[in-house]
Amino acid sequence: MEVIASRTKRRAELESKRTQNDSNHIKGVIVVKKVWKHLLSVALIVVFLTAATAGFAATKQITIGTSSPSGAWMILASALSKLMNDNIPDMNATPVPSPRGSIENVETIVNGEREMGFAMANVAEAVEKGTDPFTEPQESVRGWFSAHYGQWYLLVREDSGIKTFEDLKGKRIAIGLPGDGDETLNKTVFPLLGLNWEDFRPESSALSGAIDLVKQNQIDGISYIGAPRLAMFGELMMSKKMRFIEFTPEQLKTITDQVPYLVEREMPQSDFPQLAMNGDAAKVLTMNHVMLCSANVPDDDMYAYTKLFFENIETIHEANSAFSVITAENAVKGMPIRFHPGAIRYYQEIGVMK
């Protein structure tokens, strides 16, 4: 009996050990499965993030600097952005306002914040030559195309007593913001005609602020570049009698001889019926608005953007009547800065540039 009891006890111990081993094996399998499941989850996350990152990297980010949120530059940049976004896969082109206009657009291209931006031709010339307000040529900025032009509006209150350019002496005139295209133009041209900065009282202001100052009789006049038939000037003349100050033929010759980016055109009285002028039309100086871009934009990309823009130029013309002057032929005229190689390739291909 003792032998049987001993064998029974031994068999029970072996069975218990076998059961324990089986349990440990099952637990091990479960642990291994959990580890593999975790590793698989991590792998899937890595794959997903890699794919997402690759998709984001493939998106082309183009930021276009303009000026005021409601100005012609913003209208043109918006039409351009839509054209690019609608026709280029993974493109995200965005127009942004620039309170300091031309200068801010150049600075943000130089520091890499933006890829494109508008500027007045006089600022573009300063970019190329490294003249005031720049201390050296900005090699990271290139030209893309000459766009529409702006007219130089030298407007004064009719009750200010100002009839000629010489009458500006001692008067308070708004001339733009420090370092912007308007101030740069005034600082360039006024001395050519014998009016130095200390001879009158310059008022630094954005155009919208300057118009408010005129309405409040706090300044005598304004000197700015703006689009032909600019609506805000028409609105001003509805409530305030204004006069356009015309340059004499001799003054016009002096200016255009020394400032070649200024072009003489004619402004008909019909543009602003309420504006006091000396006749049915007045000689007005105009300046090209130019689109600049970063030299770091790849040549092939710039070629594609240029081709897309001019092969769909009718959509740009539809955005604003002032843009009707934008053509491939005019795009290469009046650009005071070197063109981007990608743009040159397209212009040469269609025969508008040698």
Beta strands, then each sheet from edge to edge (+ up, - down):
strand 1: 60-65
strand 2: 91-96
strand 3: 116-120
strand 4: 141-157
strand 5: 172-176
strand 6: 201-204
strand 7: 221-226
strand 8: 242-244
strand 9: 262-268
strand 10: 281-294
sheet 1: 2+ 1+ 3+ 10- 4+ 7- 5- 6-
sheet 2: 2+ 1+ 3+ 10- 9+
sheet 3: 2+ 1+ 3+ 10- 4+ 8-
end
